[in-house]
Amino acid sequence: MQPCRFQRTAQPAAVLHVIGQELQVLVRDNNVEQAMRVLKKKMQREGIFREMKARRAYEKPSERRNREDAEAIRRTKKAARKQAIRDGLIAAPKKKPLVGRGLPRPGAPSAPAAE
């Protein structure tokens, strides 16, 4: 009698997709709000929110392949566009004005100089 080729493993498949690093945030001077903002930013950078959203519902293997292929195409096009901008083949997009980031607004009265 031959053993079955498709045996169940002891570990569930979700355990194999664990993010390798822990996220740690230090709370200074009991400033929990700032620590929460820092934690949220770190989680955003790590892609944890995207992962949680993707795992809300089952994704069929064919849908996963299609999504991953589309993401790869999007990444390739973006890299090619950035390289063309660096090489001077196409013009770079115009930069947005920095209003509200420490620079005075156009037409706003300037602060008097302290002497």
Backbone torsions as a table, in degrees:
resi	resn	phi	psi	omega
1	MET	NA	127.2	-178.5
2	GLN	-86.2	144.6	176.8
3	PRO	-71.3	152.9	179.4
4	CYS	-69.9	134.3	-179.7
5	ARG	-73.4	-27.3	-174.6
6	PHE	-106.2	81.1	178.8
7	GLN	-98.6	147.6	177.1
8	ARG	-75.6	139.8	176.5
9	THR	-88.8	162.0	-178.6
10	ALA	-73.8	-27.0	-177.2
11	GLN	-97.3	139.9	174.2
12	PRO	-70.8	157.1	-175.9
13	ALA	-66.7	-25.8	-177.4
14	ALA	-66.1	-25.7	-179.0
15	VAL	-67.4	-27.2	-177.8
16	LEU	-71.2	-18.6	-176.6
17	HIS	-103.2	39.2	-179.4
18	VAL	-81.2	137.0	176.0
19	ILE	-70.2	133.6	-170.9
20	GLY	-67.4	-27.9	-173.5
21	GLN	-113.3	147.9	173.8
22	GLU	-85.9	151.2	175.0
23	LEU	-102.4	128.5	-178.9
24	GLN	-130.1	132.6	179.1
25	VAL	-127.7	131.4	178.6
26	LEU	-92.5	136.4	177.8
27	VAL	-97.9	120.6	-179.5
28	ARG	-107.6	134.7	176.3
29	ASP	53.4	38.8	179.8
30	ASN	54.5	29.5	179.0
31	ASN	-92.2	80.5	-175.4
32	VAL	-71.6	-34.2	-178.8
33	GLU	-60.9	-44.6	179.3
34	GLN	-66.0	-40.2	178.6
35	ALA	-62.6	-38.1	178.1
36	MET	-65.7	-39.8	177.8
37	ARG	-63.1	-41.8	179.8
38	VAL	-64.8	-42.6	179.2
39	LEU	-62.8	-43.3	-179.6
40	LYS	-62.8	-40.4	179.2
41	LYS	-64.5	-41.5	178.2
42	LYS	-64.3	-42.2	179.3
43	MET	-64.4	-37.1	178.2
44	GLN	-63.1	-44.9	-179.7
45	ARG	-64.6	-36.7	-178.9
46	GLU	-74.5	-17.2	-179.8
47	GLY	85.8	20.2	-177.8
48	ILE	-69.1	-39.9	179.7
49	PHE	-64.0	-40.6	178.5
50	ARG	-63.4	-40.9	179.0
51	GLU	-64.1	-44.0	180.0
52	MET	-63.2	-40.9	179.8
53	LYS	-65.3	-39.1	-179.6
54	ALA	-67.4	-30.0	-176.7
55	ARG	-89.1	0.8	178.5
56	ARG	-62.3	-37.3	-179.1
57	ALA	-132.4	155.8	-179.7
58	TYR	-67.5	138.2	177.3
59	GLU	-114.6	120.6	-179.3
60	LYS	-63.4	150.4	180.0
61	PRO	-57.0	-36.0	179.4
62	SER	-68.6	-39.1	177.7
63	GLU	-66.1	-37.8	179.5
64	ARG	-63.7	-44.5	178.6
65	ARG	-61.5	-43.7	179.8
66	ASN	-62.6	-42.8	179.5
67	ARG	-64.5	-45.2	-179.5
68	GLU	-65.0	-37.7	176.9
69	ASP	-64.2	-43.0	179.1
70	ALA	-64.3	-39.6	177.9
71	GLU	-64.3	-40.0	179.4
72	ALA	-64.6	-41.4	178.6
73	ILE	-63.6	-43.1	179.5
74	ARG	-62.2	-43.2	178.1
75	ARG	-63.0	-42.5	-179.4
76	THR	-63.7	-44.2	178.7
77	LYS	-63.4	-40.4	-180.0
78	LYS	-65.0	-43.0	178.8
79	ALA	-63.9	-40.5	179.0
80	ALA	-66.1	-39.3	178.5
81	ARG	-64.4	-44.1	178.8
82	LYS	-64.3	-38.6	178.5
83	GLN	-66.7	-38.6	178.1
84	ALA	-65.7	-36.2	176.8
85	ILE	-65.9	-43.5	179.6
86	ARG	-63.3	-37.0	-179.3
87	ASP	-79.5	-9.7	179.0
88	GLY	83.6	15.0	-179.3
89	LEU	-76.9	-33.1	175.6
90	ILE	-129.5	156.8	-178.7
91	ALA	-77.4	144.8	177.0
92	ALA	-72.7	149.2	177.3
93	PRO	-65.1	150.2	-179.1
94	LYS	-67.6	140.4	178.9
95	LYS	-79.3	143.9	178.6
96	LYS	-77.0	145.9	178.4
97	PRO	-67.4	144.2	-178.5
98	LEU	-89.9	82.2	179.2
99	VAL	-98.5	131.3	177.5
100	GLY	84.9	11.2	179.9
101	ARG	-115.9	44.0	177.5
102	GLY	92.6	-13.0	178.6
103	LEU	-95.0	145.1	179.2
104	PRO	-67.6	145.3	178.1
105	ARG	-72.2	149.3	176.6
106	PRO	-63.6	128.7	178.7
107	GLY	87.6	-4.2	179.4
108	ALA	-80.9	145.3	179.1
109	PRO	-67.0	138.8	-178.0
110	SER	-82.8	151.9	-179.4
111	ALA	-73.6	144.0	178.7
112	PRO	-68.2	144.8	-178.4
113	ALA	-74.3	134.7	179.2
114	ALA	-82.8	133.2	-179.3
115	GLU	-117.5	NA	NA
